[in-house]
Amino acid sequence: MRATPESSGVRTEIEVANTYERDTTYSVQISIADGEGWTAHNRFWLQDVPPGKTGQDAAVIGSEDMGPVPQVPKIYVDEFTPIVDRK
């Protein structure tokens, strides 16, 4: 994971490697915070990641309305759920 401050929020990039033998969907909920009250949340859905491959996604989290964007954002993984295909 990587969190990069931007003018409109924190650009967050996530990657997950599929170590299962079947296609897997990953639900990953994260929080980005500055330790001083600024906190934003997002859930990523990495769908149908093939075995041995890496799924990735990115999003800008938070907004200018929340106050100054953290310059040293902290990333927290709140939930990580793999959903393995049954086929």
Summary of the structure (lengths in Angstrom):
residues: 87
radius of gyration: 14.5
end to end distance: 29.7
largest distance: 47.2
contacts: 238
relative contact order: 0.37
helix: 3%
strand: 62%
